[in-house]
Amino acid sequence: MPGRTVGKRNKMRSVGAVVVAAGASLVLAACGSTKDTGGASSAGGAGGDGKGKVGVILPLLTSPFWQSYNDYVPKMAKSEGVDALKTVNSNSDPSQQITDINNELNQGVKGLVVAPLDSAAIEAGLDQAERKGVPVVAVDVAPDKGKVAMVVRANNIAYGEKACQYLGKQIPSGKVVQIMGDLASVNGRERSEAFRACVSKNFPKLKVLEIPAKWESDTAASKLDTLLNANPDLKGIYMQAGGVYLAPTLQTLKSKGMLKKAGQAGHITIVSNDGIPQEFDAIRKGEIDATVSQPADAYAKYGMYYIEAAMEGKTFKPGPTDHDSTIVKLPSGILEDQLPAPLVTKDNVDDSNLWGNTVK
């Protein structure tokens, strides 16, 4: 489960592997069972030794989610035996992120763990790494193109669907709004499209309004204020990133006298994504109703696990893992380990296994 305390490295019992040289492109094993007991492997001596500095590049540090991930990185690097450099913050700037990748490569890193800001723009940085024979693991966001050893991510389509199902069951009819992420990111696209499609299919009496907010808190606050002026009868809100949207959303509702606690007349049902402590506190107070816990701890742990494996020349194939996730092959051919991300409500908000309950 996400949020579970992690110590010794989990070996991948249920995924197969093929032989590649360190830094080479991933090649899927021949079709067959994904229940191989040998796990990932490389040819004797053909892979690297997994040693060397690893660069870790963050997308931003203005969100409590990414602040938590940043705190987990050195802890998980130590537990996985990875020599990680101090993290680099790209400050929400895709072009700066490419510069950051090049700077790390010029420092001679042997591996990179990157959380892409832009699914398309990141290709330039991935190409630079490939030319230098440096493997890359992508965390949180899958690139549209480019070579990565693994994407460590949760199923973002499921995020949108879980939010839709929760709101739809709470609200028989009326207007709901999704405060969307950056549509240049596959995360923003998948959450938005999944929510929209799920409502259309399952809850035709709901009318979906949309706010493109680009993961920007000020943009979310301004556009939500304008939307509420025109739609004071709003019944529900889906925030695609509580780390950046929670505070401005609650403040905007409060300023308009529309922040009613769950169970009170006029309460606007709110579902979020991230699983940060602030969301859990808001659920306990009745200010919001649910969130999807995106596993910041597991992102850091398996980012380190896979980059060490890639530096050793190991590869994986689609199938279930031993840590309650499934490796899938994306349409681009890239492999993605889809980690669990549970829905959190007042019924399970105090679960000690949730990472949001383990950070201060």
LUMFI-455663 format. One line per field, with one value per atom (N, C-alpha, C): x, y, z. Coordinates in steps of 0.05 Angstrom, whole numbers, always signed. Atoms other than C-alpha are relative to their C-alpha. Example, Ala and Ser with C-alpha at 12.3 -4.5 7.8 and 13.67 -1.06 7.14 Angstrom:
2
x +18:+246:+18:-16:+273:-15
y -24:-90:+24:-24:-21:+22
z +0:+156:+0:-1:+143:+14
This chain:
360
x +17:+0:+17:-15:+24:+1:-3:+50:+12:-12:+76:+29:-28:+142:+17:-16:+196:+29:-28:+265:+16:-16:+301:-13:+9:+296:-18:+17:+237:+10:-8:+259:-24:+22:+215:-4:+3:+191:-13:+18:+141:+5:-6:+175:+24:-23:+222:+19:-20:+282:+15:-18:+328:+26:-27:+401:+4:-7:+423:+26:-23:+486:-10:+8:+483:-3:+5:+452:-13:+12:+425:-30:+29:+353:-12:+15:+303:-10:+12:+283:-17:+19:+222:+8:-4:+230:-21:+20:+195:-26:+26:+121:-1:+3:+106:-10:+10:+89:+15:-12:+101:+5:-4:+108:+28:-27:+182:+11:-9:+215:+28:-27:+284:+2:+0:+264:+17:-16:+305:+29:-27:+374:+15:-16:+431:+20:-19:+481:+25:-23:+542:+21:-20:+586:-8:+7:+548:-10:+11:+513:+20:-18:+542:+0:-1:+556:-19:+19:+502:+12:-14:+554:+1:-2:+562:-21:+18:+527:-26:+26:+453:-11:+12:+421:-31:+29:+350:-12:+10:+310:-30:+28:+245:-13:+14:+191:-4:+5:+177:+1:+0:+178:-20:+20:+118:-24:+21:+72:+8:-6:+70:+6:-5:+68:+30:-28:+135:+20:-17:+164:+4:-2:+148:+17:-17:+177:+29:-28:+240:+12:-9:+245:+5:-3:+237:+24:-22:+291:+25:-25:+353:-4:+6:+320:-1:+3:+301:+25:-26:+368:+18:-16:+402:-9:+10:+356:+5:-4:+366:+30:-29:+442:+7:-5:+440:+14:-15:+490:-12:+15:+442:+12:-9:+466:-23:+20:+428:-20:+20:+362:+1:+0:+354:-29:+28:+289:-2:+3:+268:-20:+16:+219:-23:+23:+160:+6:-9:+201:+10:-9:+206:+27:-26:+264:+23:-20:+301:+6:-4:+290:+19:-19:+327:+29:-26:+384:+10:-8:+384:+10:-9:+389:+28:-26:+448:+22:-19:+482:+8:-6:+476:+17:-15:+502:+29:-27:+562:+16:-14:+577:+8:-8:+585:-17:+18:+524:-3:+3:+514:-30:+29:+438:-15:+17:+381:-28:+29:+313:-13:+11:+270:-31:+29:+198:-6:+4:+181:-22:+21:+143:-18:+14:+124:+5:-4:+112:+14:-13:+135:+28:-25:+190:+23:-21:+227:+17:-14:+248:+28:-27:+306:+20:-17:+335:+6:-4:+324:+19:-19:+360:+29:-27:+420:+11:-8:+422:+6:-4:+416:+27:-25:+474:+24:-22:+517:-1:+2:+494:-9:+9:+461:-29:+29:+396:-16:+18:+337:-25:+26:+277:-17:+19:+217:-19:+18:+175:-24:+25:+102:-12:+10:+97:+15:-12:+108:+7:-6:+145:-16:+14:+110:+20:-21:+176:+26:-26:+247:+5:-7:+284:+0:-2:+271:-1:-1:+285:-26:+26:+219:-13:+15:+164:-12:+12:+145:-23:+23:+75:-25:+26:+4:-17:+19:-54:-16:+13:-76:-28:+28:-137:-18:+16:-160:-5:+5:-152:-25:+24:-203:-25:+23:-249:-9:+8:-247:-13:+12:-262:-29:+26:-320:-20:+17:-349:-9:+7:-346:-20:+18:-378:-27:+25:-430:-18:+16:-453:-10:+8:-457:-20:+16:-491:-18:+18:-553:+0:+0:-552:+11:-10:-524:+27:-25:-459:+24:-25:-390:+23:-22:-323:+25:-27:-255:+21:-22:-196:+24:-18:-148:+29:-29:-73:+9:-11:-27:-5:+6:-51:+24:-26:+21:+11:-8:+30:-20:+18:+2:-18:+17:-23:-24:+23:-66:-19:+18:-93:-16:+14:-109:-21:+20:-143:-24:+22:-184:-18:+15:-205:-15:+13:-221:-24:+22:-264:-23:+20:-301:-15:+13:-314:-16:+14:-335:-27:+25:-386:-20:+18:-414:-13:+10:-422:-18:+14:-446:-19:+16:-476:-9:+8:-511:-15:+14:-549:+20:-20:-483:+10:-12:-457:+28:-28:-381:+9:-13:-349:+30:-29:-274:+17:-19:-218:+28:-28:-150:+18:-16:-102:+30:-29:-34:+16:-13:-17:+8:-7:-17:-22:+19:-51:-14:+12:-63:-20:+18:-94:-26:+24:-140:-18:+16:-163:-15:+13:-177:-22:+21:-215:-23:+22:-254:-18:+16:-276:-19:+17:-301:-22:+20:-336:-22:+21:-372:-18:+18:-398:-21:+19:-431:-16:+13:-450:-1:+1:-468:-13:+14:-507:+19:-19:-443:-3:+4:-450:+25:-24:-381:+25:-26:-307:+19:-21:-253:+26:-26:-183:+21:-19:-130:+27:-25:-74:-5:+5:-89:+24:-24:-17:+0:+1:-29:-27:+28:-105:-16:+16:-128:-3:+1:-110:-16:+15:-135:-30:+28:-199:-16:+13:-217:-2:+1:-199:-20:+20:-241:-28:+26:-301:-7:+4:-292:-6:+4:-288:-28:+27:-355:-22:+19:-388:-11:+9:-393:+15:-15:-347:-17:+17:-398:+11:-11:-377:-19:+15:-399:-23:+24:-470:-16:+15:-489:-13:+14:-538:+19:-17:-501:+28:-27:-439:+6:-10:-400:+18:-16:-373:+27:-26:-298:+17:-19:-251:+26:-26:-177:+18:-21:-113:+25:-28:-46:+3:-3:-57:+20:-18:-18:-14:+12:-29:-21:+20:-66:-27:+25:-118:-14:+11:-127:-12:+11:-137:-27:+24:-189:-23:+21:-226:-10:+9:-227:-17:+16:-255:-26:+24:-308:+1:-3:-281:+0:+1:-268:-8:+12:-295:+19:-17:-241:+24:-23:-174:+12:-15:-133:+29:-27:-68:+21:-21:-12:+26:-21:+47:+27:-25:+103:+23:-22:+143:+8:-6:+136:+12:-13:+154:+30:-29:+220:+13:-12:+233:+4:-2:+219:+15:-17:+252:+29:-27:+316:+4:-2:+302:+6:-2:+294:+25:-24:+352:+24:-23:+400:-1:+3:+371:+10:-8:+381:+30:-29:+452:+15:-12:+465:-6:+6:+437:-25:+24:+373:-24:+25:+306:-23:+24:+235:-21:+21:+173:-28:+26:+98:-9:+11:+63:-2:+2:+47:+27:-25:+101:-5:+3:+113:-7:+7:+94:-28:+28:+20:-4:+2:+30:+1:-2:+30:+17:-15:+81:-15:+15:+46:+18:-14:+72:-18:+15:+49:-1:+1:+29:+27:-26:+97:+21:-19:+131:+15:-13:+156:-14:+11:+146:-6:+9:+108:-8:+9:+102:-22:+23:+33:-5:+2:+34:-28:+26:-28:-4:+7:-64:-29:+27:-124:-16:+18:-184:-1:+0:-183:-25:+24:-248:+1:+1:-269:+2:+0:-274:+28:-27:-200:+22:-19:-166:+22:-19:-131:+17:-16:-100:+30:-28:-28:+18:-16:-5:+1:+0:-21:+24:-25:+43:-7:+8:+5:-3:+3:-3:+27:-26:+72:+19:-18:+100:-11:+8:+99:-8
y -24:+0:+25:-25:+71:+10:-11:+104:-20:+20:+38:+6:-4:+44:-19:+16:+19:-1:+3:-8:-15:+15:-64:+1:-2:-62:-24:+21:-101:-10:+11:-148:-5:+2:-153:-30:+29:-226:-6:+8:-222:+13:-12:-185:-13:+12:-215:+21:-19:-184:-12:+8:-186:+13:-10:-172:+25:-24:-103:+11:-14:-62:+24:-24:-5:+23:-24:+57:-7:+6:+19:+1:-2:+22:-25:+23:-23:-17:+19:-86:-18:+18:-125:-29:+29:-198:-11:+12:-245:-5:+4:-253:-26:+24:-302:+7:-5:-307:+24:-22:-245:-9:+10:-290:-11:+10:-303:+5:-4:-314:+11:-10:-292:+30:-29:-218:+12:-14:-167:-10:+9:-187:+12:-8:-169:-22:+21:-212:+2:-1:-231:+19:-20:-170:+19:-18:-138:+26:-25:-87:+16:-16:-32:-11:+10:-39:+16:-15:+10:+22:-21:+57:+26:-27:+131:+19:-21:+196:+0:-2:+203:+28:-26:+270:-3:+1:+283:+28:-26:+339:+2:-5:+366:+19:-19:+403:+27:-25:+454:-7:+4:+464:+18:-17:+509:-16:+18:+449:-17:+18:+411:-29:+27:+347:-3:+1:+362:+6:-4:+387:-27:+26:+319:-19:+17:+282:+7:-9:+324:-10:+10:+304:-30:+29:+231:-9:+8:+230:-9:+9:+228:-25:+23:+178:-25:+23:+131:-7:+5:+140:-16:+14:+117:-29:+27:+57:-18:+16:+36:-1:+1:+47:+17:-18:+103:+25:-24:+160:+24:-22:+217:+27:-27:+288:+16:-18:+346:+5:-4:+355:+28:-25:+409:+7:-9:+450:+16:-14:+470:+23:-24:+521:+4:-1:+504:+10:-10:+523:-24:+22:+468:+4:-5:+502:-1:+2:+508:-29:+28:+434:-13:+11:+418:+9:-10:+463:-15:+15:+427:-28:+26:+360:+1:-3:+384:+6:-7:+413:-25:+25:+346:-19:+17:+308:+10:-12:+356:-5:+7:+339:-29:+28:+267:-20:+19:+235:-25:+26:+161:-8:+5:+164:+25:-23:+214:-9:+4:+214:+27:-26:+269:-1:-3:+291:+21:-18:+322:+21:-21:+388:-1:-1:+382:-27:+27:+313:+0:-2:+336:+13:-15:+386:-17:+16:+335:-17:+17:+296:+11:-11:+344:-8:+9:+328:-30:+29:+254:-8:+6:+255:+6:-7:+289:-22:+21:+235:-26:+24:+179:+2:-3:+208:-5:+4:+205:-28:+27:+134:+1:-3:+158:-8:+7:+122:+20:-19:+162:-15:+9:+145:+25:-22:+191:-6:+3:+203:+19:-15:+226:+6:-7:+246:-17:+16:+202:+19:-15:+233:-10:+8:+232:-17:+14:+210:+1:+0:+195:-26:+25:+139:+3:+1:+125:-30:+28:+61:-8:+6:+66:+26:-22:+115:-10:+6:+113:+19:-17:+138:-16:+13:+123:+4:-1:+113:+26:-26:+185:-1:+3:+162:-8:+9:+128:+24:-24:+195:+14:-14:+228:-16:+18:+168:-2:+2:+163:+26:-25:+237:+2:+0:+230:-18:+19:+169:+11:-10:+202:+23:-23:+268:-9:+9:+232:-14:+14:+190:+19:-20:+251:+20:-21:+298:-11:+11:+275:+15:-16:+333:+28:-27:+403:+4:-8:+438:-9:+6:+413:+12:-11:+443:-16:+11:+411:+21:-19:+455:-16:+18:+425:+8:-5:+419:+10:-10:+438:-22:+19:+405:-7:+8:+404:-25:+23:+349:-23:+22:+280:-4:+2:+282:+18:-18:+343:-10:+10:+313:-24:+24:+245:+4:-5:+270:+15:-16:+320:-17:+16:+272:-22:+21:+216:+9:-11:+259:+7:-9:+289:-24:+23:+221:-16:+15:+187:+14:-15:+242:-4:+2:+240:-28:+27:+164:-8:+11:+153:+20:-20:+218:+23:-20:+254:+24:-23:+300:+21:-19:+333:+16:-17:+392:+7:-5:+397:+27:-25:+466:-5:+5:+472:+26:-22:+517:-10:+7:+509:+17:-16:+529:-5:+4:+501:-6:+4:+479:+26:-27:+553:+8:-6:+572:+27:-26:+645:-1:+4:+625:-14:+15:+575:+19:-17:+627:+21:-20:+681:-11:+11:+637:-13:+11:+602:+23:-23:+670:+9:-9:+690:-21:+21:+623:+0:+0:+627:+24:-23:+696:-6:+7:+667:-25:+26:+600:-3:+2:+611:-26:+25:+545:-24:+22:+503:-21:+22:+435:-15:+17:+403:+11:-8:+415:-24:+20:+368:+16:-13:+396:-21:+20:+360:+0:+0:+379:+16:-13:+394:+17:-14:+416:+29:-28:+479:+12:-10:+485:+1:+2:+469:+27:-26:+535:+21:-21:+582:-7:+8:+542:+6:-4:+543:+30:-29:+617:+14:-12:+635:-6:+8:+597:+15:-14:+628:+30:-29:+699:+6:-3:+688:-11:+12:+656:-26:+25:+591:-25:+22:+548:-12:+14:+503:-28:+26:+441:-22:+23:+372:-5:+4:+359:+25:-25:+433:+6:-8:+462:+18:-16:+491:-9:+11:+448:-7:+7:+443:-25:+24:+372:+3:-4:+374:-25:+22:+319:+10:-11:+330:-23:+18:+295:+9:-3:+289:-16:+15:+262:+13:-14:+316:+4:-4:+328:+21:-22:+393:-9:+11:+355:-17:+17:+304:+17:-17:+360:+13:-12:+392:-21:+21:+325:-3:+3:+319:+23:-24:+390:+1:-1:+375:+21:-21:+428:-12:+15:+378:-29:+26:+308:-24:+23:+264:+10:-5:+261:-27:+24:+210:+3:-1:+195:-8:+5:+202:-6:+10:+163:+13:-14:+213:-17:+17:+163:-22:+22:+107:+11:-12:+155:+2:-3:+170:-28:+26:+97:-14:+16:+66:+16:-15:+123:-8:+9:+103:-30:+29:+28:-4:+5:+33:+13:-12:+81:-18:+19:+33:-24:+23:-25:+7:-8:+14:+4:-3:+32:-27:+27:-42:-15:+12:-57:-18:+17:-90:+13:-10:-84:-17:+13:-105:-3:+3:-126:+3:-5:-114:-23:+21:-151:+11:-8:-148:-1:-2:-130:-12:+10:-151:+23:-22:-82:+12:-7:-81:+20:-17:-47:-17:+14:-65:+16:-13:-50:-3:+1:-31:+12:-11:-15:+22:-22:+54:-1:+0:+68:+9:-9:+102:-23:+22:+35:+1:-3:+62:-17:+15:+20:+18:-16:+49:-18:+14:+22:+16:-15:+44:-8:+5:+49:+5:-4:+45:+28:-27:+110:-1:+4:+100:+26:-22:+145:+3:-5:+177:+17:-14:+199:+2:-1:+212:-28:+27:+136:-11:+11:+122:+21:-22:+190:-3:+4:+168:-25:+24:+106:+6:-6:+104:-9:+8:+71:+22:-22:+135:+18:-16:+175:+27:-27:+240:+1:+1:+216:-5:+6:+203:+24:-23:+272:+22:-22:+334:+24
z +0:+0:+0:-2:-11:+28:-27:+51:+19:-17:+79:+5:-6:+115:-17:+17:+69:+11:-10:+88:-21:+19:+52:-27:+28:-23:-6:+9:-51:-27:+26:-106:-16:+18:-166:-7:+5:-163:-26:+21:-218:-27:+26:-275:-11:+13:-326:-10:+9:-358:-24:+21:-418:+3:-3:-426:-17:+15:-445:+13:-11:-436:+15:-15:-386:-18:+16:-416:-27:+26:-477:+3:+1:-498:+12:-11:-462:-22:+19:-499:+16:-15:-476:-5:+3:-463:-18:+18:-510:+15:-12:-497:+16:-16:-442:+28:-27:-368:+12:-15:-325:+29:-27:-264:+4:-2:-274:+29:-27:-207:+1:+0:-228:+2:-2:-230:-22:+19:-266:+0:+1:-290:-24:+23:-336:-5:+7:-372:+18:-17:-332:-9:+6:-333:-22:+23:-391:+9:-10:-349:+16:-17:-306:+29:-27:-232:+18:-16:-210:+17:-16:-181:-15:+12:-192:+10:-9:-177:-16:+13:-192:+5:-2:-207:+3:-4:-183:-5:+9:-216:+6:-8:-186:-19:+17:-225:+13:-15:-170:+30:-29:-95:+14:-11:-85:+10:-8:-72:+24:-22:-6:-9:+10:-47:-9:+9:-81:+22:-23:-16:+15:-14:+15:-17:+17:-45:+3:-3:-39:+26:-25:+34:+0:+1:+18:-17:+19:-37:+14:-13:+8:+17:-17:+55:-17:+17:-1:-16:+13:-37:+19:-20:+27:+3:-4:+36:-24:+25:-37:-7:+6:-35:-24:+23:-87:+9:-7:-86:-15:+12:-101:+7:-5:-109:+12:-10:-78:-22:+20:-114:-13:+15:-167:-6:+4:-172:-26:+26:-243:+1:-4:-215:-20:+18:-260:-28:+26:-322:-17:+16:-376:-13:+13:-411:+21:-21:-345:+7:-6:-334:-20:+19:-398:+7:-9:-375:+25:-24:-308:-7:+8:-342:-12:+12:-384:+21:-21:-322:+16:-15:-286:-17:+18:-346:-2:+1:-350:+26:-25:-277:+1:+2:-298:+15:-13:-266:-17:+13:-283:-3:+2:-276:+7:-6:-273:+8:-7:-238:-3:+8:-268:+2:+0:-255:-22:+22:-323:+4:-1:-326:-25:+25:-399:-14:+11:-430:-28:+26:-499:+1:-1:-482:+13:-14:-438:-19:+19:-500:-6:+5:-512:+21:-22:-444:-1:+1:-452:-23:+22:-519:+8:-9:-487:+18:-18:-433:-16:+16:-485:-15:+15:-525:+18:-18:-463:+14:-12:-445:+29:-27:-381:+2:-2:-362:+16:-14:-338:+9:-11:-294:+2:-2:-301:+24:-23:-238:-4:+0:-237:-27:+27:-310:-21:+22:-371:-24:+24:-430:-24:+25:-498:-17:+16:-531:+16:-13:-512:+15:-14:-476:+30:-29:-403:+8:-9:-365:+13:-12:-327:+7:-11:-311:+27:-26:-237:+5:+1:-232:+9:-5:-210:-25:+23:-258:+1:-1:-272:-12:+10:-312:+23:-23:-248:+19:-17:-211:-9:+10:-256:+4:-3:-253:+29:-29:-177:+9:-7:-170:-12:+13:-220:+15:-14:-184:+27:-27:-116:-2:+3:-139:-10:+11:-180:+19:-20:-122:+22:-21:-76:-11:+12:-125:-22:+20:-164:-26:+24:-212:+7:-4:-222:-12:+12:-238:+17:-14:-220:-17:+15:-239:+5:-4:-250:-4:+2:-235:-10:+15:-285:+4:+0:-286:-27:+25:-343:-21:+21:-407:-17:+13:-432:+13:-15:-381:-4:+4:-393:+25:-24:-321:-2:+2:-333:-21:+22:-398:+9:-7:-370:+22:-22:-306:-12:+11:-346:-18:+19:-401:+14:-14:-353:+16:-16:-308:-19:+19:-367:-12:+12:-400:+20:-21:-335:+7:-7:-319:-23:+23:-390:-2:+2:-388:+23:-23:-317:+15:-15:-291:-19:+20:-348:+11:-11:-301:+12:-9:-280:-24:+20:-320:+8:-7:-322:-10:+7:-321:+4:-1:-329:+4:-4:-305:-6:+6:-340:+18:-20:-283:-1:+5:-305:+25:-26:-234:+14:-11:-214:+20:-20:-149:-5:+5:-168:-23:+23:-234:+9:-10:-198:+16:-17:-147:-17:+16:-199:-17:+18:-247:+15:-16:-192:+10:-8:-166:-22:+23:-235:-5:+6:-245:+21:-21:-178:-2:+4:-194:-21:+21:-256:+7:-6:-224:+31:-29:-151:+10:-7:-153:-4:+4:-162:+22:-19:-128:+7:-6:-133:-14:+11:-146:+0:+2:-170:-4:+2:-156:-8:+10:-196:+14:-16:-148:+25:-25:-76:+10:-9:-65:-9:+10:-107:+0:+3:-109:+26:-24:-38:+14:-15:-3:-16:+15:-59:-3:+3:-68:+26:-26:+6:+6:-6:+12:-18:+18:-49:+10:-10:-22:+26:-26:+47:-4:+5:+19:-11:+11:-15:+19:-19:+46:-10:+12:+7:+11:-12:+51:+22:-19:+86:+6:-7:+124:-10:+9:+101:+20:-17:+126:+3:-2:+126:-26:+24:+77:-17:+17:+17:-3:+2:+25:-29:+27:-40:+3:-2:-47:-16:+12:-61:+1:+2:-85:-11:+7:-92:-9:+6:-115:+15:-11:-77:+26:-25:-6:+19:-18:+30:+27:-26:+105:+1:-1:+92:-11:+10:+51:+22:-21:+107:+22:-20:+157:-9:+11:+111:-1:-1:+106:+29:-28:+182:+9:-7:+187:-15:+16:+135:-22:+20:+88:-28:+25:+32:+7:-6:+25:-6:+8:-8:-15:+17:-41:-9:+9:-80:+9:-11:-44:-21:+19:-95:+16:-19:-64:-2:+1:-54:+10:-10:-13:-19:+20:-64:-25:+23:-120:+4:-6:-86:+2:-3:-67:-26:+25:-135:-22:+18:-172:+5:-6:-135:-7:+6:-143:-30:+29:-219:-12:+12:-232:+7:-6:-195:-19:+18:-236:-28:+26:-300:-3:+0:-282:+1:+0:-272:-25:+25:-340:+1:-3:-315:-14:+13:-351:+10:-9:-338:-22:+20:-375:+13:-12:-365:+17:-18:-309:+28:-28:-235:+14:-16:-185:+28:-28:-113:+19:-18:-87:-8:+4:-105:-24:+23:-172:-25:+26:-246:-19:+21:-299:-26:+25:-364:-22:+23:-434:-11:+10:-456:-31:+29:-529:-13:+10:-537:+1:-4:-519:+26:-26:-452:+21:-22:-390:+23:-22:-331:+23:-24:-260:+13:-10:-239:+29:-29:-163:+10:-11:-120:+10:-9:-103:+10:-10:-57:+4:-7:-47:+30:-29:+22:+6:-9:+56:+31:-29:+128:+12:-10:+135:+4:-2:+125:+2:+0:+133:+22:-21:+197:-3:+5:+166:+2:-4:+190:-23:+23:+125:-22:+20:+85:+6:-5:+75:+11:-10:+89:+30:-29:+161:+13:-12:+170:-2:+2:+154:+17:-17:+197:-17
